[in-house]
Amino acid sequence: MQQELISRNNDLKCLRDEGYEVEIRGGYLLIHHVPYLNSEKNICFGTLVSTLTLRDSNTVARPDNHVIHFIGENPCEIDGNPISAIQHDNNSKQFGEIVVNRSFSNRPPDGYPNYYEKVKRYADIISAPPKSLYPAVTEKTFKPVISKDYETVFNYVDTNSSRASIDSINSKFEHQKIAIIGLGGTGSYILDLVAKTPVKEIHLFDGDDFDQHNAFRAPGAASLGDLEKHMKKTDYLASIYSNMHKNVIPHGFYMDDTNIDRLGEMNFVFLCIDKNSVRKIIVDYLLNAEIPFIDVGLGVIEVDGKLSGLVRTTTVTEGISSQALSSIPMVDSDIDDAYSSNIQIADLNALNACFAVIRWKQFLGFYIDFVKEYNSVFSIDTTIINHSRDEA
């Protein structure tokens, strides 16, 4: 991927062809062996690190900012004082596996038009002092840089995380095996959000076909050809989200007590079904296996020509399971209540999914969680959310 990307983009190719030691690692461009003087006037070599903005897997865009990061000591003038013209931030930061020591700022009036101009400008400034003392010193070594193995669950680089500098926070999703049971409206939106995180595997469980009505409450836009294939929901959605995430695994059957042990290897489960007796089988298994989960519920009814209802999100984890369980319906009933209505609206499904995924991310430590909420109910009528929190 690295060599192909460099070859297809003139600015990166020019850097390589002129002899810079170019490496692409994840969503970052690294330029190695940049000479500089430290405070003791010794020649050292550092690495420039820039976020890499991609239009697609093969094309880089214009740099999204003028700041560049550096691995090394503070570059100095020939008198041993730091180069003041580029000082920006001398605090270390971690971008995934890359640890930078500081960052520099030198902004042209119109910004940098490409990565060649950005890298060359900073390399020239940093290397000017040692070159003035030792003319043979150069950053253009023509040494080939072999890309380190960049294992990722995505089919293309997550440059959004690198641009936002949240790679190290994103690493909390790694090694997680996630199950989504029920791929109706809410479950499909949960998949849409989870598929954009670097979890190890996403397992989809549902025995239903993807029919025409499903197209109106699922993310994206199914084609007529898609509907005519009469695919399982799991197969249809896996075919779409496998374009982004490598490990979306479909299981086209309903969950029951004969196959419930398929959940045994999961780290977290999203439960998005409407049959309460099946919900109880799954909940009992997850509690016994000590697997944390989130159960969602959406109930919409018609009142005087308008829709009313509730959106529920219940989180069951170690320590608050007994409190949370009272919020989960686990007995089938023929009586219409707030959670038995089958009216599904895409925006409410998406909202329910957002609540669930945010709580999951809080559980993993991606988001801060001060209150340890185990149940929330959003009222469509009032747009008020009623919370139940862990009081311990």
Buried (B, 14 or more C-beta within 10 A) or exposed (E): EBEEBBEEBEBBBBBBEBBBBBBBBBBBBBBBBBBBBBEEBEBBBBBBBBBBBBEEEEEBBEBBBBBBBBBBBBBBBEEEEBBEEBBBBEEEBEBBEBEBBBBBBBEEEEEBEBBBBBBBBBBEBBBBBBBEEEEEBBBEEEEEBEBEEBEBBBEEBBBEBBBEBBBBBBBBBEEBBBBBBBBBBBBBBBBBBBBBBBBBBBBBBBBBBBEEEBBEBBBEEBEEEBBEBEBBBBBBBBBBBBEBBEBBBBBBBBBEEEEBEBBEEBBBBBBBBBEBEBBBBBBEBBBEBEBBBBBBBBBBBEEEEEBBBBBBBBBBBEEBBEBBBEBBBBEEEEEEEBBBBEEBBBEBBBBBBBBBBBBBBBBBEBEEBEEBBBBBBBBBEEEEEEEBBBEE
